Amino acid sequence: MLLGVVLQGYAGRLEVKTPVAKPFDAVIVPGCPTQADGGLTLSLQRRAVWAALLWDRRQAEHFITSGSAVHTPFVEAEALAAAMTALGVPAERIYLEPHALHTEENIYNSLRIAQKMGWSQLGVASDRGQALGACRMLEAWHPQCGAFAMDTATVDHRRSELSGLLSAVRVQQVADFVPLKAREQARAQRHNRRERPPSLVLYPLMLVRHLLGRAPWQPYFPEETPLITWAEQSARYSRR
């Protein structure tokens, strides 16, 4: 509850409430799990539709979809990208971040992609709570963030019109899927660090560290940060 109250205090500064005159360099779209068969959950559909609406409204030049195969053997970043492309976002404007297991990793790993691309004006598009919380996280490592909080009524109306299209979206299953807990244990051992605390512990801790002026939490991140668009990745799949 305290975390919610604090984030509400950030809303006036972070939330993008009116159309911007100049599109953001990139907007990060955090992932969430697919259905067991790889179909899009309601949450994935909403985030993809919201991102496509931002593209149509010229609010972003590029997108970074983020999320690994966390709870199902389907990469969340790819599921989002495939849905967004089906909705009209050019595949070459969507960059993939396929490693993140949690929200802070969605943001930190996506920031590394943005830095390699030379992008500075960054946003996060999601439901209001996550957009604000993720933007607050981004400010720990980057001086600016805009929270594109989802207009749920508009998104759901648009989603209902496109339900047939969205229900058909599928991406390839990963061959080497490892359950989340095992992945967290393996990477902690590999990096000689403690395992990541549960989100209910970590996220308030991150906020407290910020309020106390402490160094920000260092998320887990991949050793390499490849730059690959959905256009390039989907072309690789089609050649197999």
C-alpha positions in Angstrom: 0.0 0.0 0.0 2.8 2.4 0.9 4.5 1.6 -2.5 1.2 2.5 -4.3 0.9 5.8 -2.4 4.5 6.8 -3.2 4.1 5.9 -6.9 0.9 7.9 -7.1 3.0 10.9 -5.9 5.3 10.3 -8.9 2.4 10.2 -11.4 2.2 14.0 -12.0 5.8 14.1 -13.0 6.2 10.8 -14.9 2.8 10.2 -16.6 2.4 11.3 -20.2 -1.1 12.5 -20.3 -1.2 14.5 -23.6 0.1 13.6 -27.0 3.7 14.5 -27.4 4.8 16.8 -30.3 8.0 14.8 -30.9 7.9 11.0 -30.7 9.9 9.3 -28.0 13.1 7.7 -29.3 11.9 4.3 -27.9 9.1 3.0 -25.7 9.7 -0.1 -23.7 6.8 -2.7 -23.6 7.3 -5.2 -20.7 6.2 -8.7 -21.3 4.1 -11.1 -19.3 3.5 -14.9 -19.8 1.7 -16.4 -22.8 -0.9 -19.1 -22.5 0.3 -22.6 -22.2 0.0 -23.2 -25.9 1.7 -19.9 -26.8 -1.4 -17.9 -27.4 -1.7 -14.4 -26.2 -3.1 -13.8 -22.7 -5.4 -10.8 -22.1 -2.5 -8.9 -20.7 -0.3 -9.5 -23.7 -3.1 -8.5 -26.1 -3.7 -5.3 -24.2 -0.1 -4.3 -24.1 0.3 -5.0 -27.8 -2.8 -3.0 -28.7 -1.7 -0.1 -26.6 1.7 -0.1 -28.2 0.1 -0.2 -31.6 -2.1 2.8 -30.7 1.0 4.7 -29.6 2.5 4.0 -33.0 -0.6 5.1 -34.8 -0.5 8.3 -32.7 3.1 8.9 -33.5 4.2 8.8 -29.9 7.3 6.5 -30.5 9.9 6.1 -33.2 10.8 2.6 -31.9 9.7 0.0 -29.4 11.7 -2.4 -27.2 9.7 -5.5 -26.3 11.1 -7.2 -23.3 10.7 -10.6 -21.6 12.2 -14.1 -21.8 10.4 -17.4 -21.7 9.7 -17.1 -18.0 6.7 -19.1 -17.1 6.0 -20.8 -20.5 8.4 -22.0 -23.2 7.5 -18.9 -25.4 9.6 -15.7 -25.4 7.4 -12.9 -24.2 9.3 -10.2 -26.2 8.7 -12.2 -29.4 5.0 -12.7 -28.6 4.5 -9.0 -28.1 6.5 -8.1 -31.2 4.5 -10.6 -33.3 1.2 -9.2 -32.0 2.3 -5.6 -32.6 3.4 -6.4 -36.1 0.1 -8.0 -36.8 -1.5 -4.7 -35.6 0.6 -2.6 -38.0 3.8 -1.6 -36.2 6.7 -2.1 -38.6 8.8 -5.1 -37.5 12.0 -3.2 -38.2 11.0 -0.7 -35.5 10.7 -3.3 -32.8 13.8 -4.3 -31.0 13.9 -7.5 -28.9 15.1 -7.9 -25.3 14.6 -11.7 -24.7 16.5 -12.1 -21.4 14.5 -10.4 -18.6 12.8 -12.5 -16.0 11.3 -9.6 -13.9 10.2 -6.0 -14.4 13.5 -4.4 -13.2 15.3 -6.5 -15.7 12.9 -5.6 -18.5 13.8 -1.9 -17.8 17.5 -2.3 -17.2 18.2 -4.6 -20.2 16.1 -2.4 -22.5 18.0 0.6 -21.3 21.3 -1.1 -22.4 19.8 -1.5 -25.9 18.7 2.1 -26.0 22.2 3.3 -24.9 23.8 1.2 -27.7 21.4 2.8 -30.2 22.0 6.3 -28.9 18.4 6.8 -27.7 17.8 9.1 -24.8 14.1 9.9 -24.7 12.6 6.8 -23.3 9.1 5.7 -22.2 7.3 2.7 -20.8 3.9 1.5 -22.1 1.8 -0.8 -19.9 -1.0 -0.7 -17.4 -0.8 2.4 -15.2 0.7 0.7 -12.1 3.5 -1.0 -14.0 4.1 2.0 -16.3 4.6 4.3 -13.3 6.6 1.7 -11.3 8.8 0.8 -14.2 9.5 4.5 -15.0 10.5 5.0 -11.4 12.9 2.1 -11.7 14.3 3.5 -15.0 15.1 6.9 -13.3 17.6 5.0 -11.0 19.8 4.4 -14.1 18.6 7.1 -16.6 17.7 10.7 -16.1 14.3 10.6 -17.9 11.3 8.4 -18.4 7.7 8.9 -19.6 5.0 6.6 -18.4 2.4 5.8 -21.1 -0.3 4.5 -18.8 -2.8 2.4 -20.7 -6.2 3.8 -21.7 -7.9 0.6 -20.8 -11.4 1.5 -22.2 -9.9 2.4 -25.6 -7.6 -0.6 -25.7 -10.4 -3.1 -24.8 -12.7 -1.6 -27.5 -9.9 -1.9 -30.1 -9.0 -5.4 -28.8 -12.5 -6.6 -29.2 -12.5 -5.5 -32.8 -9.3 -7.5 -33.5 -10.0 -10.5 -31.3 -9.7 -12.9 -34.3 -6.4 -11.5 -35.5 -4.9 -11.5 -32.0 -6.1 -15.0 -31.1 -4.2 -16.4 -34.1 -0.8 -14.9 -33.1 1.8 -17.6 -32.2 5.6 -17.6 -31.9 8.1 -20.5 -31.9 8.6 -22.5 -28.8 12.1 -22.5 -27.2 13.8 -25.8 -27.2 15.7 -25.4 -24.0 13.1 -24.0 -21.6 14.2 -24.0 -18.0 11.7 -23.1 -15.1 12.1 -19.8 -13.5 13.5 -20.9 -10.1 16.2 -23.1 -11.7 17.2 -20.2 -13.9 17.4 -17.8 -11.0 19.6 -20.2 -9.0 21.9 -20.9 -11.9 22.6 -17.3 -12.7 23.2 -16.4 -9.1 25.8 -19.2 -8.9 27.3 -18.1 -12.2 27.7 -14.5 -11.1 28.6 -15.4 -7.5 25.7 -13.3 -6.1 22.8 -14.0 -3.9 19.5 -15.0 -5.5 17.2 -12.1 -6.4 14.8 -11.4 -3.5 11.0 -11.8 -4.2 9.4 -8.8 -5.9 7.4 -8.0 -2.9 10.6 -7.5 -1.0 12.8 -6.1 -3.8 10.6 -3.4 -5.1 10.0 -1.6 -1.8 13.7 -2.0 -1.1 14.6 -0.3 -4.4 12.3 2.6 -3.6 13.8 2.9 0.0 17.3 2.9 -1.4 16.3 5.7 -3.8 14.7 7.8 -1.0 17.8 7.4 1.1 20.2 8.3 -1.7 21.8 4.9 -1.8 23.3 3.3 -4.9 20.5 1.7 -7.0 19.9 -2.0 -7.1 22.0 -3.8 -9.8 19.7 -6.1 -11.8 20.9 -9.3 -13.4 21.7 -8.7 -17.0 23.1 -10.8 -19.9 26.8 -10.6 -20.7 26.0 -9.6 -24.3 23.4 -7.1 -25.5 22.7 -8.0 -29.1 20.7 -5.5 -31.2 18.1 -7.5 -33.1 14.8 -6.4 -34.5 11.7 -8.5 -34.9 12.1 -8.2 -38.7 15.5 -9.9 -38.4 14.5 -12.5 -35.9 11.3 -13.5 -37.8 13.4 -13.8 -41.0 15.7 -16.2 -39.2 12.8 -18.3 -38.2 11.4 -18.4 -41.7 14.8 -19.7 -43.1 14.8 -22.7 -40.7 
